[in-house]
Amino acid sequence: MTGASDILALLIDGDNASPKIISGLLAEIATYGTASVRRIYGDWTKPNLNGWKECLLEHSIQPVQQFAYTTGKNATDGAMIIDAMDLLYTGRFSAFCIVSSDSDFARLAARIREQGVTVYGFGERKTARPFITACDKFVYFDVLNESVVEPEARKEPPRVAAGKTKPSSEKTPAKPKLDAAALKMLENAVTASADEDGRANLARVGAHLAKQSPDFDARNYGFARLTDLVEASGIIDVESTGENPKIVVVRLKAKTRSKSNG
């Protein structure tokens, strides 16, 4: 995986992404490295891209014009793929960030990975599985939106008169529970990453989870960090050592280990 100082190429399919994600998207990408190339593709003569025009200058994103030559054919995909391959052959980039829910980019992602370059994908929940699994990591748009708190959301909720209760719509939603499949995947990752004493560095566990399923993300289950998810799973003991940096070590609980061995 890449580090915070790595150089990235960000390519956005304007026809398959909403400008509402841009703040969360760039915040997420900043944790992987610096997006020195930022391009968005589409037919800018069409009204469906008007929302993007307002934020391009603010975020230094370069629009690339691609006319739709034939009805029913997406020329934008072809332009993105050609540019991605040109950028790949320069050898300057540690990773590519492909923003689209279009399965047509599955082969592009696979080809970039064949070159030993990391691929981060971003798309909607409806994104086809082949594109997701072709990426090293895949993040859903709704997770990006939740990761950035808007100024309005930071304000205190309106005061409620004495004797009255808040409307049900204002109640804090409960965190989604980890399903059996997610727990099994977590269990397998800890087992595969553990040393002889059964303990595993949480960073190694996270890397193994990404290899099992690129779209495995603690935020999909309502947790800000993998540490929070692991602690809430009920099947893992968590230990922390050191201060800077703090090292988190995990181990399957005895009950879980006995079931696995059985």
C-alpha positions in Angstrom: 0.0 0.0 0.0 1.0 3.6 -0.5 2.1 6.1 2.1 1.1 9.7 2.9 4.0 11.1 0.8 3.3 9.1 -2.4 2.2 10.7 -5.7 -1.2 9.7 -6.9 -3.3 10.2 -10.1 -7.0 11.0 -9.5 -9.3 10.3 -12.5 -13.0 11.0 -12.1 -15.8 9.8 -14.4 -18.0 12.9 -14.3 -21.0 11.0 -15.7 -20.9 8.5 -12.8 -20.1 10.6 -9.8 -21.8 13.5 -7.9 -20.0 16.7 -6.9 -21.4 16.2 -3.4 -18.6 13.6 -2.7 -15.7 15.9 -3.6 -14.8 17.1 0.0 -15.0 13.6 1.4 -13.2 12.1 -1.6 -10.2 14.5 -1.4 -10.0 14.0 2.4 -9.9 10.2 1.9 -7.2 10.5 -0.8 -5.1 12.7 1.3 -4.6 9.8 3.7 -3.0 7.8 0.8 -0.8 10.4 -0.6 -0.8 13.6 -2.8 -3.0 13.7 -5.9 -0.7 15.7 -8.2 -2.9 14.9 -11.2 -6.6 15.6 -10.8 -8.8 15.2 -13.8 -12.5 14.8 -14.4 -13.9 13.5 -17.7 -17.3 14.2 -19.4 -19.1 16.2 -22.1 -19.1 19.6 -20.6 -21.6 20.9 -23.1 -24.3 18.8 -21.4 -26.3 20.2 -18.4 -25.8 17.1 -16.2 -22.3 18.2 -15.3 -23.2 21.8 -14.3 -22.9 20.8 -10.6 -19.2 19.9 -11.1 -18.3 23.2 -12.8 -18.7 25.1 -9.5 -16.1 23.1 -7.6 -13.4 22.5 -10.2 -11.4 25.7 -9.6 -11.8 25.4 -5.8 -10.3 22.0 -5.7 -7.9 22.4 -8.7 -9.5 19.7 -10.8 -8.8 19.8 -14.5 -11.9 19.1 -16.7 -11.3 17.0 -19.8 -13.8 17.5 -22.6 -15.0 14.4 -24.4 -17.9 14.6 -26.8 -20.4 11.8 -27.0 -19.9 10.9 -30.6 -22.5 8.1 -30.7 -25.8 7.8 -28.8 -25.6 5.0 -26.2 -21.8 4.7 -26.2 -19.8 6.2 -23.4 -16.8 8.0 -24.9 -15.8 9.3 -21.5 -14.6 5.8 -20.4 -12.3 5.6 -23.4 -10.8 8.9 -22.8 -10.1 8.0 -19.1 -8.6 4.7 -20.0 -6.2 6.2 -22.6 -5.1 8.9 -20.2 -4.6 6.4 -17.4 -2.4 4.2 -19.5 -0.3 7.3 -20.6 0.1 8.3 -17.0 1.0 4.7 -16.0 3.8 4.5 -18.5 5.5 7.6 -17.1 6.3 5.6 -14.0 5.7 8.7 -11.8 2.7 7.4 -9.8 2.5 5.1 -6.7 -1.2 4.7 -7.1 -4.3 5.6 -9.2 -7.6 6.7 -7.8 -10.5 5.8 -10.1 -13.8 7.4 -9.3 -16.7 5.7 -11.1 -19.4 3.0 -10.5 -18.9 1.7 -14.1 -17.8 -1.9 -14.4 -16.0 -1.0 -17.7 -13.0 0.1 -15.6 -12.4 -3.4 -14.1 -9.9 -4.3 -16.8 -8.1 -0.9 -16.4 -7.7 -1.4 -12.7 -6.4 -4.9 -13.2 -3.9 -3.7 -15.8 -2.6 -1.0 -13.5 -2.2 -3.5 -10.7 -0.3 -5.8 -13.0 2.3 -3.0 -13.3 2.7 -3.1 -9.5 0.9 0.1 -8.9 -1.9 0.4 -6.3 -5.4 1.1 -7.4 -8.0 2.8 -5.1 -11.6 2.7 -6.4 -14.5 4.9 -5.4 -18.1 4.3 -6.4 -21.7 3.6 -5.4 -23.0 0.5 -3.6 -24.4 -0.7 -6.9 -20.8 -0.9 -8.4 -20.3 -4.3 -10.1 -18.1 -6.8 -8.1 -15.5 -7.3 -10.9 -14.5 -3.6 -10.6 -14.4 -3.7 -6.8 -12.2 -6.8 -6.7 -9.9 -5.4 -9.4 -8.9 -2.6 -6.9 -6.6 -2.9 -3.9 -9.1 -0.9 -1.9 -12.7 0.2 -2.7 -14.6 2.9 -0.9 -18.3 3.6 -1.2 -19.6 7.2 -1.9 -21.9 7.2 1.1 -18.9 6.5 3.4 -17.1 9.5 2.0 -20.1 11.8 2.6 -20.3 10.6 6.3 -16.6 11.2 6.9 -16.9 14.9 6.4 -19.0 16.8 8.9 -20.7 19.8 7.4 -20.8 23.1 9.4 -24.6 22.7 9.8 -24.1 19.3 11.4 -21.8 20.6 14.0 -24.4 23.0 15.4 -26.2 22.0 18.6 -29.7 20.5 18.1 -32.6 22.9 18.8 -33.7 23.1 22.4 -36.8 21.1 23.4 -39.3 22.6 25.8 -39.6 21.0 29.2 -41.9 18.0 29.3 -41.6 17.3 25.6 -39.5 14.7 23.8 -37.5 15.1 20.7 -39.1 13.9 17.4 -38.2 10.4 16.5 -36.4 11.7 13.4 -33.8 13.4 15.6 -32.8 10.2 17.5 -29.3 9.0 16.9 -29.5 5.9 14.6 -28.1 2.7 16.1 -24.8 1.4 14.7 -25.3 -1.5 12.2 -24.2 -4.9 13.6 -21.5 -7.0 12.1 -23.0 -9.8 10.2 -21.8 -13.4 10.3 -19.8 -13.1 7.0 -18.0 -10.0 8.3 -17.1 -11.7 11.6 -15.8 -14.8 9.8 -13.7 -12.6 7.5 -12.3 -10.8 10.6 -11.6 -14.1 12.3 -9.8 -15.5 9.2 -7.7 -12.3 8.9 -6.5 -12.5 12.6 -5.7 -16.2 12.3 -3.7 -15.7 9.0 -1.8 -12.7 10.5 -1.1 -14.1 13.9 2.3 -15.1 15.2 2.9 -18.4 17.0 1.4 -17.0 20.3 -1.8 -16.2 18.5 -1.3 -12.4 18.6 -1.4 -10.3 15.5 -0.6 -6.6 14.7 -3.8 -4.9 13.8 -2.1 -3.2 10.8 -1.4 -6.6 9.4 -4.9 -7.7 10.0 -6.2 -4.7 8.2 -4.0 -5.4 5.2 -5.2 -9.0 5.1 -8.8 -7.9 5.2 -8.2 -5.6 2.2 -6.8 -8.5 0.3 -9.8 -10.7 1.1 -12.3 -8.0 0.2 -11.2 -4.6 -1.2 -14.4 -3.0 0.0 -14.1 -4.1 3.6 -14.2 -0.9 5.6 -15.0 -0.3 9.3 -17.1 2.7 8.2 -19.4 0.5 6.3 -20.5 -0.9 9.7 -20.7 2.5 11.4 -17.2 2.5 13.0 -14.7 5.3 12.5 -11.7 3.0 12.8 -10.8 -0.7 12.4 -9.9 -0.7 16.1 -13.4 0.3 17.1 -14.9 -2.4 14.9 -12.6 -5.1 16.4 -13.4 -4.1 19.9 -17.1 -4.2 19.2 -16.9 -7.6 17.4 -17.0 -9.6 20.7 -14.7 -12.3 19.3 -11.3 -10.5 19.7 -9.2 -9.2 22.6 -7.4 -6.0 22.0 -4.1 -4.8 23.5 -2.3 -1.5 23.1 1.4 -0.9 23.7 3.6 2.1 23.3 2.7 5.8 22.9 4.3 7.2 19.7 3.5 5.2 17.7 0.9 3.2 19.5 0.9 -0.4 18.5 -2.4 -2.3 18.6 -2.2 -6.1 18.9 -5.2 -8.4 18.7 -6.0 -12.0 19.5 -9.0 -14.2 19.1 -10.8 -14.9 22.3 -10.4 -18.4 23.7 -13.9 -19.3 22.9 -13.5 -18.3 19.3 -10.2 -20.1 19.0 -11.7 -23.3 20.2 -14.5 -23.1 17.7 -12.1 -22.5 14.9 -9.9 -25.4 15.9 -12.9 -27.6 16.2 
